[in-house]
């Protein structure tokens, strides 16, 4: 144990002696590396970029009518409730979609902004690389979504971050509206068919009324009270049409109830197709940053100095070993 401790002290003393012996050379190398890295990391060689971030929570409501108009026996989906993991994952997929990327590229003219030749046959590939490099989307620990953008222009970074956030909201609204319009067309067609069926049943009831058959139970009682019993013609008519009348009457009541339900669904589908309700809760809009995010000059200088110091030490050790071997 003491031998190991003595050996450690001896090696440590050797290291200190080595550093002391070559202190001037190592100091010159480190200062030179610091100066060169400081200059190389300046705006003359590396264009500084600014980072802006926008944060939002996804909403939970996919149907406006279901959230705002509901029966007492139904549980409504609170339109003011923040989304959970499922809604967050859906928005993450939407934010990574090609449709959203294409709209952002066109809206902010990123091909020109990223200095890409519009005549280059690979322009879409090149702008996609820059997009993925500078625009990042991530889910935070609090289940919100953060959109961060790096750009040479601080205001542009904020505009793109806010633009991506609002574009996701717009695309989600368009998707819901497209489905809602299809549903509205289906319900409207079914409603028209139901109205036509009820009109047909009413015509049948009207034709029976022209033959003297109407409100069958009340009619039978009144005829019996008026004449001591229905006449043979009335009895024959009632006997011939009573079954059909009862069937048509029950069908009419049933279809009228269905029509009332369809009318409510039709009104709800109109709300879904025409109404607008934001799909996101904005926690923080992006603002133009004052300080650059990259490059971080202090880290570059520090790493450069450490690298130069280590390489210099290795070079000196190798040089001394070679000299010792030759001698």
SEMI-796559 format. One line per 10 residues: their letters; for each residue x, y, z of C-alpha. Coordinates in steps of 0.001 Angstrom, whole numbers, plus 500000, padded with zeros to 6 digits. Example, Ala and Ser with C-alpha at 12.3 -4.5 7.8 and 13.67 -1.06 7.14 Angstrom:
as) 512300 495500 507800  513670 498940 507140;
This chain:
xxxxxxxxxx) 500000 500000 500000  502821 502389 500919  504723 501385 497788  501735 502261 495606  501332 505588 497382  505017 506394 496933  504844 505414 493272  501830 507690 492783  503641 510609 494430  506715 509959 492306;
xxxxxxxxxx) 504642 509951 489081  502833 513122 490130  506170 514833 490814  507384 513739 487380  504319 515294 485765  504874 518549 487620  508534 518513 486650  507580 517910 483016  505123 520813 483018  507622 523096 484704;
xxxxxxxxxx) 510337 522182 482235  508184 522916 479187  506046 525666 480711  507082 528348 478255  506476 526199 475179  503124 524922 476510  502046 528434 477484  502889 529775 474030  501005 526908 472369  497914 527411 474576;
xxxxxxxxxx) 497877 531180 474041  498292 530703 470298  495465 528134 470220  493216 530453 472231  493904 533388 469926  493398 531379 466747  490203 529722 467990  488853 533066 469178  489427 534565 465743  488146 531483 463906;
xxxxxxxxxx) 484925 531432 465944  484207 535067 465190  481562 536358 462782  484208 536682 460045  484391 532888 459736  481267 531502 461451  477962 533297 460966  476241 533665 464349  472759 532231 464698  469947 533202 467036;
xxxxxxxxxx) 467537 530798 468707  463846 531531 469256  461330 529118 470771  457536 528871 470880  455711 526573 473313  452129 525309 473320  449861 522606 474688  447637 520693 472254  443889 520849 472794  441602 517874 473360;
xxxxxxxxxx) 438535 518767 471286  438053 517268 467827  434339 518060 467548  433171 521561 468442  429522 520536 468674  430269 517619 470993  432142 519946 473318  429650 522821 473298  426287 521072 472776  425649 517881 474682;
xxxxxxxxxx) 422838 516123 476490  422779 515926 480260  423318 512162 480142  426443 512636 478060  429862 513651 479293  431210 516623 477388  434834 516982 476357  436068 520146 478019  437284 522482 475230  439539 524249 477743;
xxxxxxxxxx) 441377 521127 478897  445015 520641 477932  445881 517628 475828  447578 514543 477219  450138 512137 475764  447907 510966 472903  447122 514473 471666  450765 515490 472044  451939 512549 469938  449383 513427 467255;
xxxxxxxxxx) 450664 516999 467094  454271 515797 467015  453397 513723 463951  451651 516710 462385  454640 518983 463028  456935 516496 461279  454630 516085 458274  455738 516952 454765  452667 519129 454234  453579 521440 457112;
xxxxxxxxxx) 457233 521620 456051  456266 522488 452481  453943 525266 453643  456588 526771 455928  459212 526601 453164  456873 528411 450774  455570 530919 453304  459021 532097 454399  460708 531460 451035  463351 529346 452750;
xxxxxxxxxx) 465016 528323 449481  466116 531905 448954  466605 532542 452662  469036 529624 452969  470910 530834 449870  469973 527811 447749  470019 528156 443972  466364 527884 442806  467598 526306 439557  469418 523540 441411;
xxxxxxxxxx) 467693 520198 440665  468360 519158 444287  466952 522341 445815  464149 520524 447659  466618 518068 449160  468976 520857 450203  466280 523012 451769  464930 519962 453614  468382 519407 455125  468545 523024 456287;
xxxxxxxxxx) 464988 522824 457633  465746 519742 459738  469018 521294 460889  467582 524626 462013  464009 523802 463066  463571 521393 465967  460397 520100 467593  460383 518302 470927  458009 517283 473692  458911 518819 477045;
xxxxxxxxxx) 458866 517114 480435  455544 518849 481114  453913 517301 478010  453898 520569 476092  455522 520991 472673  458446 523328 472035  459418 524575 468577  462929 526045 468478  464420 527745 465428  468009 528738 464685;
xxxxxxxxxx) 468532 531496 462156  471015 534176 461190  468239 536765 461530  466844 536994 465099  463441 538243 463954  463243 535530 461308  463891 532846 463909  460949 534113 465976  458687 534451 462934  459411 530900 461765;
xxxxxxxxxx) 458848 529428 465250  455489 531186 465584  454654 530325 461979  455254 526606 462517  453076 526652 465633  450170 528441 463953  450520 526390 460765  450079 523203 462790  446880 524668 464242  445673 525605 460743;
xxxxxxxxxx) 446354 522166 459260  444602 520437 462177  441574 522698 461626  441565 521940 457890  441679 518188 458530  438779 518376 460989  436770 520626 458675  437280 518306 455699  435954 515351 457683  433158 517471 459185;
xxxxxxxxxx) 432008 518580 455709  431855 514966 454555  429851 514044 457649  427548 517032 457093  426847 515961 453510  425995 512437 454640  423677 513653 457410  422038 516245 455123  421312 513563 452537  419882 511266 455187;
xxxxxxxxxx) 417791 514157 456535  416334 514890 453087  415495 511208 452628  413776 511147 456001  411743 514263 455161  410674 512672 451876  409629 509492 453690  407574 511442 456230  405904 513423 453435  405029 510125 451750;
xxxxxxxxxx) 403497 508766 454965  401539 511991 455398  400140 511581 451879  399003 508066 452762  397316 509400 455905  395702 512156 453857  394300 509696 451328  392855 507633 454178  391306 510771 455625  389603 511409 452282;
xxxxxxxxxx) 388082 507945 452593  386775 508765 456034  389498 507159 458122  391237 509495 460524  392230 509405 464210  390994 505812 464327  390386 505306 468112  388590 508623 468582  386637 508155 465358  385299 504750 466456;
xxxxxxxxxx) 384159 506106 469846  382414 509140 468323  380622 507079 465678  379395 504662 468321  378116 507485 470539  376461 509323 467644  374426 506517 466062  374457 503704 468546  376960 501903 466338  378852 502541 463130;
xxxxxxxxxx) 377028 502090 459839  377859 499163 457575  379810 501415 455175  381767 502994 458004  382325 499606 459613  383565 498210 456304  385875 501186 455722  387292 501055 459216  387786 497322 458987  389531 497615 455636;
xxxxxxxxxx) 391905 500439 456586  392271 500188 460357  395326 497925 460191  397015 500005 457523  396162 503222 459345  397632 501957 462599  400812 500823 460831  401243 504102 458953  400503 506130 462071  403124 504256 464106;
xxxxxxxxxx) 405651 504576 461293  404967 508307 461086  405567 508781 464811  408750 506710 464674  410130 508575 461657  409202 511934 463193  411299 511082 466251  414176 510039 463989  413810 513272 462033  414094 515280 465236;
xxxxxxxxxx) 417313 513442 466108  418656 513938 462581  417814 517638 462701  419886 517996 465859  422785 516096 464273  422488 518239 461152  422798 521414 463198  425775 519966 465060  427481 519009 461807  427002 522600 460581;
xxxxxxxxxx) 428786 523850 463688  431649 521406 463113  431925 522341 459436  431692 526113 459854  432879 526809 463386  436449 527594 464355  438015 526612 467652  441762 526744 468191  443443 523380 468646  446309 524713 470742;
xxxxxxxxxx) 446917 526592 473971  449857 528941 473474  452133 528978 476508  454727 531287 475023  455147 532987 471667  458619 533257 470181  460354 536632 470379  463459 537892 468597  466437 537019 470839  469049 539601 471802;
xxxxxxxxxx) 471983 537213 472182  473305 534711 469658  472975 531014 470429  475794 529740 468236  478702 529633 468061  479484 529603 471788  482935 531166 471553  484003 530362 475130  483417 526634 474636  485244 526648 471294;
xxxxxxxxxx) 488244 528452 472809  488318 526163 475850  488169 522970 473782  490794 524310 471398  493184 525157 474249  492685 521750 475895  493201 519958 472591  496344 521966 471810  497691 521356 475319  497165 517588 475125;
xxxxxxxxxx) 498604 517338 471613  501624 519435 472624  502290 517224 475651  502076 514100 473518  504412 515609 470916  506974 516602 473573  506888 513170 475218  507316 511430 471870  510162 513793 470962  511982 513101 474252;
xxxxxxx) 511521 509354 473857  512961 509493 470346  515975 511521 471555  516539 509112 474425  516340 506161 472082  518876 507682 469652  521275 508513 472441;
